[in-house]
Amino acid sequence: MKEALKGRPARTPLTRETCGRPRLRSPEWILLVYFTYVAVLAQILPVRRPVPLLAVGVNLAVIFGLLLLAWAESLRGSLLFRVLRDWYPAPLMLLAYREMGWFAPAHHTHQLERTWIVWDRRLLNDWGLRDAIEFFSPVLPALLELAYLLVYSTPLFSLFMLYFYRKWERVEGFLTLFLLAILIPYALFPYFPSEPPRAVFPGELFPSADTFFRRLNWRLLESQGIHTSVFPSAHVAGGFAAAFGMMRLLPEHPWVGRTLLVLAVMIATAVVYGRYHYLVDAMAGLAAALLALFLFTALQRGLFSRA
C-alpha cells in the first residue's frame, strides 16, 4: 500500500498474488466509513420511511461486498478479484450520490440561495464573464456543456490510463484521492439544503446559447438529479481531483494530468455559467479537491515515515 499511495512502482505487477491475510485497501476503508456514516445519519435525521431501514440494508450489502472481494483475493490470489477491486468503487460513487437524495428536505427555504446568487450576479453580469463566454457562441458554450457532461467519465478515464500505461499499482492511490474529494461534498449535502440556480431563479442569468449538450444535460438532471443540496459542487471536486491524481500518480505522461486540469477548469466555469451551481459551490468544490490532495499527501508521508 505504501508504494501505491506514493505513486511508485509496487513490488508486485498485475499478476496472480500470493495468498495471505485479507487486507482492505485505503479506498475501501474510505467507502466503508462513508457508507457507515450514511446508514447512521439515516437513523438520526428526519427522513421518510423506509429510508432508515433501506440505508442499513443497502449499505451493509455494500460493505459486505468490499469485505468479500478482499477475502476472495486473499484466498485465491486471483487476478480477477484484484481487477474487480480496482473497479468496484466506480459504481459505488454513483450509489453514494444517489443515497444523498434520501436526505432531501420536504421544503426548501432558499435562504442560502438568496445569499449565494449575489456573487453570481457580480461574476456573470458585473464582471462580464457571461458576455466573454458568449462572444465565442455557440462554440465555447457548447464546449463548456460538453465538459460538464464529461465529468462523469473522469474517474473511468483515469483508471483506464493507469491500466493503459501499465501502472496498475497506482490505482489504489488514485482512488484514495478521488474518493476523498467527492465523498467530502456528498457527506456535507444534508447540512446545506439548497437547490440549483436554474430551479430557484428560473431565467435569471441563463445562457443565451441553447446547444445540444445543454439540452442533454438538462434531461439527465431532470431524471437523475437529487434535491438535497448543491453545496459543495462534487462536479468541480471530482474534476480537479482527477487532474491532481493523474499529475501526481502518472508524471511520466504529463499530457493526461494537463488535459484533465483543462477539463476541470472548464467544468468549474460550466457549472456557474450553465446555472447548475452557484459560484460558492464551485469554490467549495475546488476546496474539497485541495483538501483531498492535502489528506492524500499527509497519508503518503505518514506511511512513508513508518516504512
N, C-alpha and C positions, 0 to 999 in steps of 0.2 A: 504494500500500500504506500510506503514511503516514496518509492520510485515513481509510482503512478501519480501521486499528488504533486510531486516535484516536476513532472513532465519529463523525467529522464527515462531511458530505456530500462525496463524491468529485467530481471534475470530470466523470466520465462516468456517465450513468444507465444503466439496464438496456436498452441498445440495442446494435446492432452496433458492435464496436470496430474501431479502426484496426489493421490487421495490423502486426506487428512481431516483435521477437525473443522467443522463448519465455521465460517467467518463472514460476518456481514461487512460489506464494503461501506465506505463512508457515505455515498449517496443513498444507500439502502437504510442506513441509520437516520439520515435526514428525512426520508419518506416515512419511516416508522414513527418518528417523533411527530411529523406533521399530521398524519392520519390519526394518530392517537389524540393529538390536540383537537382535531375536528370532532372526533367522537365525544370527547369530554365537553367541548363547547356546546354541542347539541343538547347536552343534558342541563346546561346552565342557562343559556339564552332562551327567550321565548320564541319557539318555533312551532309550526303547525305539526300536528300528528300525521303520519307516523315517523317523522324525521328522527326523533331521538333513538327509536329502535332501529330504523334503517341505517343511521350513521354507525351504530355499533356493529351491525351485521355486515355491512359492506366493507367497512374499514378493517374489521377483523379478518375478512377474507383476503383483503389486500396484503395485510401484514403476514398472514399465513402463506401467501404466495411468495413473499420475499424470503421467508424462512425456509420454505420448501425448496426453492431454487438453490439457496446456499447449501442446504443439506444434500440435495441431489448432486451438485457439483463435487462436494467433498467426498461423497460416497462413490461416485463413478469416475471422477476425474475426467469428465466428458467435455469435449469441445463444444457440443451442442448446448449444454447448460451454461457454459461460460458466455457464449454468444447471446443466449436468452437473457442472461443477467445484464448484459450491456444494453439490450433494447427494451427490457421490461419497463424501465422507468418512463419510456416515451408515452404510452397510453395513460399511465398514471398521472402525467402532467395535465392531460385533458380532464381526467376524473377529478383531480384536485380543484380545478377551476369550476367544474360543474357543481361540485359539492358546496361551493360558496353560495350558490343560488338558494340553498336551504335557508340562509340567514337573511334573505331579503325582507325588509320591513313591509308591513301591510300598507303603510302610507309614508311618503317622503315629505318632509317639511321644506326641503330645498333651501334651508338656511345656509349650508356650506356652499351650495352652488351660486347663490346670490353674492357671496363674498368672492368666490373664485373668478366669476365672469368679468370682474373689473380688470384683472390683469390681461385677460384675453382681448378685451376691447382695446386696451392700450397697445398690446403687441400687434394685433392684426390690423387695427384701424390707425391709431395714432402713430405708430412706428412703421406702418406701411408694409408689413410682411405679406398680407393678402395681395396687395397690388403688385408687389415684387414677384410673387409666385405666378400670378395670372398674367403678367407681362409675357410669359412664355406659354400661355394657354394655347391649345389644350395639352401640349406635350408634358410639361412639368406637373400639372395637376394629376394627369393620368399616371405618371411615374410614381408620384407620392402615394396614390391609392394602391398601385401595384406593390409598392414597398410595404404598405400596411397589411396587404393580403399575404405577402411572403413571410411575415414574422412567424407564422405557424410552422414554417419549414426550416427555420434556422437551427434548431437542435438536431433535426434529422440530417440536414446538410453537414453540420459539424461532425456528427458521428460518422457519416459516410466518408468525409475527408480523412478522418483518423484511420478508418479501415483502408481507404484507397492508398494512403501513403504508408500503410503497414505499421502504424503507431498504436496498436491495439492496447498496449499497456497504459496509454494516456487517457483512455476513455473514462476511467474512474475519476481522474482529476477534473475532466471537463464536466461530467455530470454533477460532481460536487459543487462546482462554482455555479453552474446554470440552475440547478435546483434551489440553491440558496437564494439566487436572485429572483426567481419567480414565486417561490413559496413565501418569502417575506411579505410581498404585497398581498398575496392571497390571504395570509393569516391576519392581515390588518383590515381587510374589507369590512368585517362586521362592525368595526368601531368608527367607520367613516361612511355612514349610509348616504348614498348620493347616486344621481343618475347623470348620464352624459348630456353635454350641452345641446346636442341635436334634439333631445327629448324635452329638456326643461325650457330651452329658449328656441323654439322652432322658428326657422327662417333667419334668425339673427346671426350675422357674421358667416352665413353659409357661403361656400364656394359658388362662383357663378358658372364654373365649368362642370357640366354633367357628363361624366365619362362612363364607359362600360365598366371599368373596375370599381368606380364608386357605386354604381347600381348593384354590382355583385357583392360588395362589402355590406351594403345595407340589407340585402336579402339574407346574407349569412347571419348578421347580427339580429335581425328580426326573429330568426328561427333558433339561434343558438346562444344569444346573449342572456346574461343574468341581470337581475335588478337589485343587486346588493350594494355595490359600490364601484366607483371608477378611480378611487384613490388608494394607493399609488397605481400608476399605469404599469401593468405587467407586460404590456406590449413593449414599452420602452425598456423596462428592466431586462426582458429576455433578449431583445435586440442587442443591447450593449453587452450583456453577459456573454452571448455567443461570440461577439467580437473580442472581448477581453480574453475569453477562454482560448480561442484559436491563436491570438497573438502571444499568449503565454505558453501554450502547450504545443504549438506547431510552428515554432520560429524558423524552421528550415524552409518553409514555404510561406513567406510573408504575404503573398497575394490573397491567401484565404482570410486572414485576420483583417487585412486592409479593406477587402471587399465587404466583409461583414460590418466593419466600422462605418463605411459609407452608407450601407443599408440601414444601420442603426440610427444615424443622423437623419436619414430620410424618414424613417418610421417616427422619430420624435417630432419631426416637422409635420408629418401627415396627421398624427393624432390630434394636433391642435388645429391645423388648417382645415381638416375634414370634419371638425366638431365631434370627434369621437371622445376626446378628453379635454380637460382644461390644462392650461399651462402648468399649474401647480402639480397636476397629476404626472405630467411628463417629467418635471424636475424631480419629483419624488421617486419616479421610476428609475431615473438615472442615479439618484442617491442609493436606491436599493441595489443596483448593479455594482456601484462602487463599494458599498458595504459588503456585498458578497465577495468581491475581489479582495477586500481587506481581510475578511474572515478566512478566505481560502489561503491567502499568503501567510496569515498567522498560523494556520493549521500546518502548512508546509514547513515553516520554520520550527514549530513545536515538535513535529515528528522528527525533523532532521536533527534537532538538538539532542534527542534521545537515542539517535542511531549509534 
